[in-house]
């Protein structure tokens, strides 16, 4: 359907279609677009900009995937209905003006649906992003004609076709089904103006999700922050407290804003995508992505807040790289002011980093500027990323979360609830971590080195080493609205809460933080290195016979598969021997020949480093291991005793390791885990499951059960010591009354 084009453009379309078929190879999302549009209804495609090139590319993609053509011809005797509609058109003598009025073609589509139900179509918005195909290399020249928010000209489109023809993303949006009669309640009414607004919103959301929202120049954003009421009030308070004039007080606030604000550059992001791709190929054997469908399930138009665990400085780069290469915009990242180094800080700002101080120190003006900047970014729809642990974990376990950024996010949202906020937990798993030796030094008492350019340069020689694979796993998204509704009865997005620190804020932030950490742990990836650490670090000399180690590794993997900790947990499919060979290839394991079979071991320094990777996934086997502990000194145990043991210790380990089950769910979890141990031959049970026994002492299964138990013996011993000291000291009230201690205060490993 080419009625909207001039005679010259129709002639050009034939030539462009021929060239597109030869040269252009677009990446098309979603993958199941054919299934979505294969229902037999007519299809009307909607493009944002009137362009012969875009239409030719769309026609080529539809032809390759056997979709309805956007250049369809009408049937004889039937009034023509456009198969493609352009929302924006060039106007004026030289085409210098953009006409964004309701297109007449869209009126024709709506009118056809109203008069003839057989011609009611599915209206499908389609976005083309030149220079934005996920996973392809870029160059600086391609950046000059990459997609942005400006409408662009014919010459630029032609150059983009030549340069980015194989670096193109074609994104089909959700179809808007037109109904045949206004009285229908399903779908949308055929009113063209309403349809027009919906299409504009959906195309705008597609563009924002792919290349980021239309961010004005940094100066404009800073000016908007300084004009907010909270910042103006803080400036006036500064004037009174410091006895300075308004200009000086405003200059202080402006300096804070520039210290904080990112200087996001989409061309820089595109360029760094290629640079980081080469860096990952040099450092890692691959980047494994798990549960990306969790991110895809977030409703379009939501404000996404990525909340990853923090293992390494690589986390910042990996997060942006992964989401960008999957077709999403790279997030704005909250970074500590310690990373605002010369040159480095400027580059990080262009990549989306905004900086914050470790402590606001009672500085009301700084707090007001930062909170309003965060709120402005959220209101404009740019995804945010921050690490609620506050710093990198030195032990491999999740740290207790800090509530500052979460509280500011909630306050910014309830003050201006434009977009529903959804938190996306992200798990990072490294088989070797770049900063591992630095972490060991710091845990040994050496003070943490301050970040510097020189310190970063000293790390470069270490990058020649092999670091295995890195795993990025997306957890179950967490919507903020339901949590607010629980803490603030009657709240809705129509409400606006301007109170600076309402009484419900801290309990809400605490619940939110704990749930995020729990969902991060529930998205863990179990690698061969994690399992090797779990097995060998539970032995006295960090060594086992090769056959025994292979069996133990396969046992752990099987336990996690047959009774999975959570649906999002990923477990390696390698067998035991393959895991051992992989550990040797990474230099983690050493082999010592022996007449009865080779001994596989770790050196002392490797054992210390491997404890980090063991701690990444220890929570997954924590409950099976604690149940196994009951059989270290007992040949048998009753079901009631095992439930009592779990009931006593679970609240302590659940809080420290962010376990996912509530205490009400615990009995069912214990029974399921006991059945899993039974299925693997590690326990036997009476017919009614009331009594459980360990295997014969000389059996292989008995050894496996003992190694499994010893993974958590240090945890049990630590809790035993702490509880013993508390019981011995007691409280003044208990000592004076002579009351007995609570059953839960008793030794957690006691069976009596």
PyMOL commands that set and color helices and strands:
alter all, ss='L'
color gray80, all
select helices_A, chain A and resi 7-23+33-36+52-64+104-115+117-119+140-143+154-164+192-211+218-226+229-242+246-260+266-283+293-296+314-325+337-339+344-350+364-379+404-415+436-443+453-464+480-487+505-521+528-536+546-562+576-585+604-629+639-657+663-679+700-710+713-729+732-737+743-745
alter helices_A, ss='H'
color red, helices_A
select strands_A, chain A and resi 27-29+43-49+84-91+97-99+122-130+168-177+286-290+303-308+332-336+353-356+384-385+421-430+469-474+478-479+525-526+543-545+570-571+590-592+599-601+636-638+683-685+691-694
alter strands_A, ss='S'
color yellow, strands_A
deselect
rebuild
show_as cartoon
